[in-house]
Every structure is written in structure tokens, then in C-alpha cells.
Amino acid sequence: MLKRFIAYYRPHLFLFTVDMICAFMIAGIDLFFPSITRSALDIYIPQRDLNGLIKVSVILGILFVFRALFTYVVNYWGHIVGVRMEYNMRKDVFSHIQTLPFSFFDKVRTGRIMSRIVNDLRDITELAHHGPEDLFISLITLTGAFIILMRTDWRLTLIIFTYIPFLVWFGIKKRQKMSRAFMTERRRIADVNAQLENSISGIRIAQSFTNEDLEREKFDEGNRKFVESRKRALKAMAEMFTGVDLLSNMLKLTVLLVGGYLTLKEIITPGSLVAYFLYVELFLQPIRRLMMLAQQYEAGMAGFKRFIEIMDTKPEIVDKEDAIELKDVKGEIEIRNVSFSYDGGNKVLKNISLKIPAGKTVALVGPSGGGKTTLCHLIPRFYEITEGEILIDGINIKDVTLKSLRRNIGIVQQDVFLFAGSIRDNIAYGKGNATDEEIIEAAKRANIHDFIMSLEDGYDTYVGERGVRLSGGQKQRISIARVFLKNPPILILDEATSALDNETELKIQQSLEELAKGRTSLVIAHRLSTIKHADEIIVITKDGIIERGTHEELLEKKGHYYRLYKAQFKGYIPDSYDAASTNVITQQ
């Protein structure tokens, strides 16, 4: 995992090298300062050499100016390296998420994904910057301080280094505790984000049911768990830093006692003792820095580990190596002995075979759970079929690229999703480089242009989150305009009018009929009146396709379709259906 983390430095190697050079210069100046101080105390001040003292001061002043410049580079450009790495990681994980199938999002809550992309990667910036820099400076400072301390007095130095094993042992033990605590904290904040996203998305439902207090309780529960996990992480961190601070102060006390004794015996000079104290402090700085690095490492790598978990989630649906582009599509769809199950469980579809000639309209009807929507999701490969094959114009959909396959399929769903932005943006989503003329033409064909022009801001009107400022019919027509702009040869209409009133349904139906002209259309129907003119109607239940034919043919058979039709228009309740299945005939 560390190797994969280091790989993100490669695009920023120049800046990283500059940062390390400046860090090295800072460490060198810090090591030089006690030596100059000792010279001033032992030579220039006792000898009353003012020129020498001024010379030393000027040299130190120049060094401090350069140190300030180096510090600026480290603090600014070093952080820029971290920010750019965070940008690359966030870009990579978002791009990877775009390739994951519907099944991934069926299992993982949106808030958790957001937490991994935003919160987890934020600490990586600090680790990316401070990690190599702190490690490098610490090693240079420790090595340099040790050499100089040994040259100053080897006895004091050996005594000091007896503390090192205790510091190392203490740091390792507390680091392990911190690792567990920070990983738990990451999970808890992901839970908080998931609950927050869920509550905000459902705020209208919560208020309509006066369940604001319930939402507060649910959020507070997750928030409280996060606080507890955060407390444990901070407790582990406090224990580590407190222990290091105590050992550091005991080390200084030892230097004072032993060094004072050696000074009294005139084994070392007072200047050497002062310089030694400065070097001891300089020696302790990298130890504290390494302890801080341990905390940053645990927090950053906890986030990176969760980042890797997503990056290692392999897309289940990918292009074959020799996949071809699907071009000049006429629109013939053939479904051969297709079976499908979610997660290897009970089969939602069993041995379904169906052929739709190019340019024809086929409607799917039947009770909830029959697999109508599932079947439609298999055609653009939102899910991978378990058995059988699906062909478009005689070509297996697994043999063509996903992008070219989905480019040739337009979908209008009951639950319309509009992006936060303008009406223009949402229509233009159907074609990336669409001109204003094309957008307006698509809106006219969807019977929404006149309404848009009646708005104060016209096509620049802000639609709100998920299009909340528009009615259901208006959102539906905008989604239809989007598909007009895409202009696909194959069309899937998934309960496109089931949630609308009769008047709005009529307008939408006219738009859909216009949209379906010249295209192969697969329609999932709730209101049977909307599919009477389909070229073929397929009745699907959990047992598969049980009836097929035109509207008139199916009524003459007086089978399942006949009973469904009578239930809708004459209040007749078919004896083979329960109340729930006749009341709402919706998608799987």
C-alpha cells in the first residue's frame, strides 16, 4: 500500500525535490547554530572580541534569512505537493466510481462514498507533505546531532542514548493503539456523512410526517458514536505525546545533573554545556517530529486505506479486449434465454426470450417483481446477465464497448433526476456539445419550450436540487427533451407517466409518441391505456413470459392481461392477483 502511495509523488517530482533540498538546508542551519553559539560563549565573549561577536551575529543573521526563505518554500510549495496529490487521488477515485456497476451503489450508501472522497483524502494532504519532509529532516538532524554530541562529550551522549530504546518502545506501543483508534474514527465519520446525506435528501418527507425529532435522534446517535471514537483517538494521541514529553524532560534533567558535574570538574566548558543543551533540544525536536509523523501517518494512511478499498473494487462490467464500436444501429433487439439474479440469489428472470424488430414498440406489463425493469437494465449492461445473451442488430452486447452501447440507448424513467443547475444544463446533458438551437428544438419536440419561455430566466432558470422547483410533469418533459437531444435509435420508457395526473399524462404521452417515432421502443407500462397501440405487449410474471400479442389479441384471450385491463377500467379484481399487485404494477 505504501508503494502505491509513493507512486503519486512521481508527477510532482521536481517540486518534491525542491522541498526536500530546502528541508535539508533548514536542518543544516539548525545544526550549525549551537556550534556558533559555543564559539561566542567560549571564545569571543571571554576575550571581549566585539568584532568577532559582530561577525558571528552577521553570519547567523544571513543564515536566518535564508532559513526563512527555505521555510516559506517548505510550508507553501511543500503543501502544494500534498494538495496536488490529493487532487490526483480524488480525480482517480471519482473516475473509478464512474466505472462501477449499479450493484455497487445498491450496496454502498452515498454518504459513505462522499466521506471517502472528501474527508479521508484531506488528511492525505498533510501526510503527503509532512511525511517525507519530517522523516528526512529528522534523520538528518538526529545523525548530525549525534555526531556533534559525541564530539562534545561522549559520556553525556551515551547517557542520553540510553533513553532512546524507551522512546522507541513507547512510540511503537502507542502508535498501534492510535492506528486502531483512527481507523474506527474514519468509519464513524463516514456513518455521520451517510446519515446526514440521507436526512437532507429526505427533509421534505421528514417534515411532512413531523419526524424532525426522529431525524435529530438518528443523526445524534451517529454523531455521538463519532465523538466517542474521536475521544479514543485523541486519548491515544495524548498518551503518546505526554509520554514523549515526560521522557524528554527527564533527559534534560539528566543532562543538567551530569553536565553540571562535568563543568564543575572542568572537564567541559560552560559554553560547551550550553551548546550541549541546545543540541539536546535539537536532538529532541526530530523525536517529537517523528511522534507527530506517527499520528499523521495513522490518520493519513487510514484514509488512504479506505481510498484503496474503492480503487481495488473492480468493475464487474468492462469492455472486452477486442470490443468493437456499435455503429449505424438499426435497433433490432434479441433476448435469448436470459436469466438473471442479484448476488447469486433467486432468479428474477428465468429463460426469457424476446425479439423486437427495429423500429417497433414492445410493452412490458405484469405484477411487481416480474422483472420488467431488471430486463430493461440488462440491455444497456447496467447489470450483467447470469445466463443467455442479448443482441442488438445481431451483435452480442458483450462484444461492443459500453460507451457505444449506451450511447445508442435512451432511457426515460418514472423517477426523473435533474442535476442542480439550469434548465439549459439539464437538457444539454443529452449531448455534450449541443448548440442553443439544438436545445430549443429538443424542448419544442418535448412540448416544454413554451413553458420555459414563460419563466423569467427562460432556459437559464435554476431548477433546484433534483429539480425540486419544477412539477413532476415539467421535470419529465425536460428529461424527454434530454433524450431527444441524445437522439438514440433504441428507447426504454420505464413507467414514464405513472406518477402524473391525467391531463399531464396526456401531454407527456404526446411527447413520448413523438420521441418513439422511428425508434425501437421498449415500454414498461403501469397504465395500460398508454400501450394499447404497441406493436406487441408482453406479460411478464415471476414465471416468465406468460402472454404476448397486440392489445386486441390479448383481450380476446381473456387471460392475465384481460383481467389486469378490466381491473383498471371496470373495478374488476382478478382472482389470480392480490390487491397489492393490481393496485400498483410497477418495476422490479
Secondary structure, DSSP 4 states (H G I P E B T S, - for coil): -HHHHHHTTGGGHHHHHHHHHHHHHHHHHHHHHHHHHHHIIIIITTTT-HHHHHHHHHHHHHHHHHHHHHHHHHHHHHHHHHHHHHHHHHHHHHHHHHHS-HHHHHHS-HHHHHHHHTHHHHHHHHHHHHHHHHHHHHHHHHHHHHHHHHHH-HHHHHHHHTSHHHHHHHHHHHHHHHHHHHHHHHHHHHHHHHHHHHHHHTHHHHHHTT-HHHHHHHHHHHHHHHHHHHHHHHHHHHHHHHHHHHHHHHHHHHHHHHHHHHHHTTSS-HHHHHHHHHHHHHHHHHHHHHHHHHHHHHHHHHHHHHHHHHHTS--SS---TT-B---S----EEEEEEEEEGGGSSEEEEEEEEEE-TT-EEEEE-STTSSHHHHHHHTTTSS--SEEEEEETTEEGGGB-HHHHHHTEEEEESS----SSBHHHHHHTTSTT--HHHHHHHHHHTT-HHHHHHSTTGGG-B--GGGTTS-HHHHHHHHHHHHHHH--SEEEEESTTTTS-HHHHHHHHHHHHHHHTTSEEEEE-SSGGGGTT-SEEEEEETTEEEEEE-HHHHHHHTSHHHHHHHHHHS----TTS-HHHHH-----
